[in-house]
């Protein structure tokens, strides 16, 4: 027959670290988990270098006509051209209103003697 089990003793001091064991075999891949929430937007990165130009594409369709642009500045005066041919005489215009009477001019020079007149008709004899 055995006696009763005695009380548990105090834990002993920690022993020395043992040698590292050999690497075990890789386990099987577990099932894929649920899709997580999107993370916060990251900081914008630096601008990359400019790439090489691409090939020229085919010509596109003609676009719609644009709005009329603003008038440009007036150009310099050109060289004077040759005189043209005389045009046809126009029709007479409407007669205008009479103008106001002008100022009286200065007296003219005294004229020379005039020509002799024709002889007169004889008068009747008196009584």
Buried (B, 14 or more C-beta within 10 A) or exposed (E): EEEEEEEEEEEEEEEEEEEEEEEEEEEEEEEEEEEEEEEEEEEEEEEEEEEEEEEEEEEEEEEEEEEEEEEEEEEEEEEEEEEEEEEEEEEEEEEEEEEEEEEEEEEEEEEEEEEEEEEEEEEEEEE
